[in-house]
Amino acid sequence: NKITLISDNPIYEPYNVSSEDVLEIWKAVYILQKANAAPVWDMNQLAGMVNNLQEQVSTLKKKLN
């Protein structure tokens, strides 16, 4: 079995390892970054935000009619 490891640092791409090689799994709770750091978006995040905005616009249009 393989496990996909995803870093909370956007510089690092996800990668797969054998589950036998994993000793611990950690989950990030807080991420600290510089206030002026530009956010890094992936396509899934952007698509989700666009879908959310489309739903909000649709809901607002229905309320106006």
Backbone as a chain_set.jsonl record, in Angstrom:
{"seq": "NKITLISDNPIYEPYNVSSEDVLEIWKAVYILQKANAAPVWDMNQLAGMVNNLQEQVSTLKKKLN", "coords": {"N": [[0.829, -1.193, 0.0], [0.372, 2.272, -0.675], [1.04, 5.604, 0.493], [0.09, 8.929, 0.121], [2.032, 11.684, 0.588], [1.659, 14.972, 1.672], [2.958, 18.067, 1.803], [2.754, 20.91, 4.023], [4.037, 23.033, 3.086], [3.994, 24.863, 0.237], [5.979, 24.717, -1.679], [6.905, 22.153, -1.972], [6.129, 19.291, -3.82], [3.442, 16.861, -3.678], [4.084, 13.42, -2.797], [4.393, 9.831, -3.152], [4.779, 7.162, -0.806], [5.76, 3.952, 0.433], [3.546, 2.333, 2.657], [4.737, 0.839, 4.603], [7.084, 2.142, 5.133], [6.436, 4.327, 6.635], [6.649, 5.92, 9.698], [5.453, 7.789, 11.395], [2.602, 9.968, 11.255], [1.842, 13.269, 10.709], [-0.268, 16.076, 11.241], [-0.744, 19.317, 10.096], [-1.662, 22.043, 12.116], [-1.56, 24.782, 12.493], [-0.344, 27.304, 10.336], [2.309, 29.359, 9.824], [3.202, 32.35, 8.235], [4.873, 34.931, 6.357], [3.497, 38.211, 6.427], [3.379, 39.567, 4.02], [3.572, 37.618, 2.134], [2.799, 36.105, -0.918], [-0.166, 34.301, -1.665], [-0.288, 30.834, -2.571], [-2.01, 29.164, -4.936], [-3.707, 26.197, -5.862], [-5.065, 24.41, -8.697], [-7.386, 22.985, -7.972], [-8.242, 24.308, -5.655], [-8.792, 26.856, -6.726], [-10.812, 26.187, -8.572], [-12.779, 25.282, -6.808], [-13.337, 27.652, -5.42], [-14.361, 29.223, -7.5], [-16.657, 27.723, -8.168], [-18.072, 28.006, -5.766], [-18.516, 30.791, -5.759], [-20.129, 30.971, -8.052], [-22.397, 29.587, -7.189], [-23.221, 31.292, -5.126], [-23.846, 33.636, -6.574], [-25.933, 32.661, -8.155], [-27.815, 32.062, -6.138], [-28.285, 34.654, -5.137], [-29.403, 35.852, -7.429], [-31.801, 34.415, -7.625], [-33.078, 35.305, -5.317], [-33.509, 37.971, -5.961], [-35.352, 37.871, -7.998]], "CA": [[0.0, 0.0, 0.0], [1.089, 3.546, -0.773], [0.454, 6.765, 1.149], [0.498, 10.179, -0.501], [2.468, 12.683, 1.562], [1.431, 16.323, 1.18], [3.579, 19.044, 2.698], [2.05, 22.18, 4.192], [4.866, 23.998, 2.381], [3.603, 24.723, -1.167], [7.141, 24.514, -2.551], [7.113, 20.723, -2.15], [5.07, 18.529, -4.479], [3.081, 15.612, -2.993], [4.724, 12.218, -3.319], [3.925, 8.58, -2.562], [5.737, 6.272, -0.157], [5.188, 2.696, 0.896], [3.022, 2.466, 4.023], [5.683, 0.169, 5.501], [8.168, 3.08, 5.439], [5.918, 5.436, 7.436], [6.731, 5.719, 11.145], [4.512, 8.713, 12.026], [1.886, 10.887, 10.372], [1.55, 14.52, 11.41], [-1.188, 16.978, 10.559], [-0.513, 20.721, 10.455], [-2.806, 22.719, 12.722], [-1.35, 26.198, 12.214], [0.717, 27.603, 9.381], [2.779, 30.736, 9.965], [3.893, 32.858, 7.059], [5.055, 36.374, 6.346], [2.271, 38.935, 6.086], [3.413, 39.999, 2.623], [3.776, 36.462, 1.256], [1.702, 35.893, -1.865], [-0.72, 32.957, -1.519], [-0.085, 29.902, -3.673], [-3.273, 28.463, -5.153], [-3.672, 25.128, -6.857], [-6.238, 24.451, -9.57], [-8.562, 22.497, -7.254], [-8.695, 25.395, -4.783], [-9.39, 27.889, -7.569], [-12.074, 25.661, -9.102], [-13.726, 25.281, -5.698], [-13.739, 29.031, -5.147], [-15.218, 29.655, -8.611], [-17.949, 27.054, -7.986], [-18.727, 28.648, -4.634], [-18.989, 32.101, -6.21], [-21.241, 30.761, -8.978], [-23.56, 29.232, -6.381], [-23.662, 32.499, -4.427], [-24.48, 34.512, -7.565], [-27.206, 32.024, -8.496], [-28.711, 32.261, -4.997], [-28.657, 36.07, -5.115], [-30.306, 36.103, -8.56], [-33.114, 33.856, -7.273], [-33.684, 36.179, -4.305], [-33.896, 39.223, -6.604], [-36.485, 37.637, -8.92]], "C": [[0.867, 1.248, 0.0], [0.316, 4.63, -0.026], [0.986, 8.0, 0.436], [0.811, 11.185, 0.591], [2.331, 14.067, 0.939], [1.976, 17.302, 2.208], [2.685, 20.263, 2.859], [2.85, 23.325, 3.575], [4.587, 23.844, 0.883], [4.765, 24.541, -2.135], [7.31, 23.037, -2.892], [5.895, 20.06, -2.773], [4.711, 17.305, -3.636], [3.841, 14.433, -3.609], [4.246, 11.003, -2.54], [5.076, 7.815, -1.932], [5.004, 4.994, 0.227], [4.714, 2.866, 2.333], [3.944, 1.801, 5.037], [6.816, 1.101, 5.929], [7.729, 4.225, 6.349], [5.973, 5.077, 8.914], [5.708, 6.57, 11.887], [3.817, 9.524, 10.945], [1.502, 12.093, 11.208], [0.587, 15.339, 10.569], [-0.91, 18.402, 11.041], [-1.795, 21.319, 11.021], [-2.74, 24.213, 12.427], [-0.206, 26.342, 11.225], [1.067, 29.077, 9.529], [3.489, 31.145, 8.687], [4.009, 34.366, 7.162], [3.766, 37.047, 5.88], [2.232, 39.333, 4.615], [3.62, 38.843, 1.649], [2.552, 36.285, 0.355], [1.162, 34.476, -1.7], [-0.443, 32.118, -2.765], [-1.357, 29.073, -3.798], [-3.048, 27.311, -6.12], [-4.996, 25.148, -7.616], [-7.502, 23.978, -8.856], [-9.119, 23.576, -6.326], [-9.398, 26.477, -5.6], [-10.734, 27.436, -8.124], [-13.144, 25.654, -8.019], [-14.229, 26.677, -5.386], [-14.662, 29.557, -6.244], [-16.598, 29.019, -8.483], [-18.739, 27.697, -6.86], [-19.298, 30.006, -5.04], [-20.171, 31.967, -7.165], [-22.521, 30.416, -8.215], [-24.109, 30.454, -5.653], [-24.38, 33.459, -5.373], [-25.848, 33.958, -7.941], [-28.237, 32.228, -7.389], [-29.185, 33.708, -4.93], [-29.626, 36.414, -6.246], [-31.71, 35.6, -8.243], [-33.827, 34.74, -6.26], [-34.183, 37.485, -4.921], [-35.119, 39.064, -7.503], [-37.755, 37.309, -8.203]], "O": [[1.947, 1.279, 0.591], [-0.91, 4.577, 0.072], [2.185, 8.108, 0.176], [-0.043, 11.502, 1.42], [2.815, 14.316, -0.165], [1.504, 17.354, 3.344], [1.941, 20.615, 1.944], [2.383, 24.464, 3.549], [4.908, 22.804, 0.307], [4.542, 24.238, -3.307], [7.799, 22.699, -3.97], [4.77, 20.245, -2.31], [5.574, 16.761, -2.949], [4.192, 14.452, -4.789], [3.758, 11.122, -1.416], [6.196, 7.813, -2.444], [3.777, 4.971, 0.33], [5.408, 3.48, 3.143], [3.931, 2.166, 6.213], [7.44, 0.881, 6.968], [8.565, 5.014, 6.789], [5.418, 4.063, 9.337], [5.154, 6.132, 12.895], [4.363, 9.74, 9.862], [0.912, 11.959, 12.28], [0.626, 15.298, 9.34], [-0.848, 18.658, 12.243], [-2.879, 21.124, 10.472], [-3.763, 24.835, 12.141], [0.772, 25.597, 11.272], [0.206, 29.942, 9.374], [4.277, 30.383, 8.128], [3.321, 34.998, 7.963], [3.041, 36.513, 5.041], [1.153, 39.423, 4.029], [3.823, 39.073, 0.457], [1.414, 36.313, 0.823], [1.947, 33.533, -1.603], [-0.372, 32.644, -3.876], [-1.734, 28.361, -2.867], [-2.29, 27.435, -7.082], [-5.938, 25.83, -7.212], [-8.582, 24.513, -9.106], [-10.335, 23.737, -6.223], [-10.465, 26.957, -5.219], [-11.69, 28.211, -8.146], [-14.299, 25.986, -8.29], [-15.415, 26.867, -5.116], [-15.633, 30.256, -5.956], [-17.608, 29.699, -8.668], [-19.945, 27.91, -6.988], [-20.437, 30.329, -4.702], [-21.112, 32.758, -7.099], [-23.601, 30.898, -8.557], [-25.324, 30.635, -5.572], [-25.409, 34.031, -5.013], [-26.817, 34.711, -8.035], [-29.397, 32.532, -7.665], [-30.366, 33.96, -4.692], [-30.567, 37.182, -6.044], [-32.697, 36.268, -8.551], [-35.044, 34.909, -6.331], [-35.175, 38.047, -4.456], [-35.842, 40.031, -7.74], [-38.785, 37.089, -8.839]]}, "num_chains": 1, "name": "protein.A"}
